[in-house]
Amino acid sequence: MYESPKKGHTVQKWEYLEVIYADVVTSVNGKTIGEVGLLRAKGPKVWEFLNEMGQQGWEVVGLASWGDAGWSRVLLKRPLDG
């Protein structure tokens, strides 16, 4: 059962990113930033994107893959300031 924090104690708050990719990042939190076509993929490479997010304080906390096309979802989080 969930218990509220005791008086005087603070709770860490987080923000999250959902990243969808197949060879390149195609979507971040539902916003399209790349595309995968039959002949080419356009968008940031996954490792480049994750390295950049790591420099901004994000960390990977989950990964799921589905289908034969190589689609995956990565979940990242970082502490909220204040």
N, C-alpha and C positions, 0 to 999 in steps of 0.2 A: 504494500500500500504506500502511496506517495505521502510524504510528510513535508509540510512547508518548512522553509528554513527558520531556524530559531532567531529570535530577536538579536540584532547586532551582527548577524552573519549575512554575507552577501553571496549571491549565486552567480557563477560564471555564465554569461550569456554568449551565444554563438551566432555567426551568420554562415550560410551555406551556399555552395555553388553546385549545380548539376551540369556536368559536361557530357555531351554526347559526341562520339567520334567513330569513324571508320577510316583509318589511314590519316585523316586530318580532322581537326575539331570542326564540327558542323553546327553545334548549338551550345549556348551557355545560358542557363536559367530560362530556356524557352526562346531565346533570341538567336536567330540564324546568323552565323558568322562565317560559314563556309559551305561547300557542297561537294558531293561525290557523284560523279557521272560515270558513264560507261567507259570513257576513254581517259578521263583525268579527274583528279581531285584538286579542289581549290580551297585553301584555308590554312591556318597554322598547323604545323606538325604537332602531334600530341606531346612529345617530349619537350619541345620548345615551349609550348603553352604551359605545361605543368611546371617546368623550371621557372618560368616567369611568375606563376602564381605562388610558388614556393618562396621566391624573393619578396613577395608581398605579404607573407605570413600565412598563406593557406597550406593546409596539409590534407593529403588524401586519407579518407576514412572509410571508403567503400568502393567496390568495383563489381559490375555485373555485365555479362555478355549475353547476346541473344542472336538467334538465327545463324544461317550459314554465310551471311554476307559480311561478317566480321564487325558488326555494330557493338559498341560497348557504352556503358554509362559509368562515369566516375563521380563520386561525391567528395567534395572538399569542405573543410570548415576552418574558421579562424575566430579567435575571440573578438567580441565586440568591445570597442573602447567605451569606458565609462559605464 
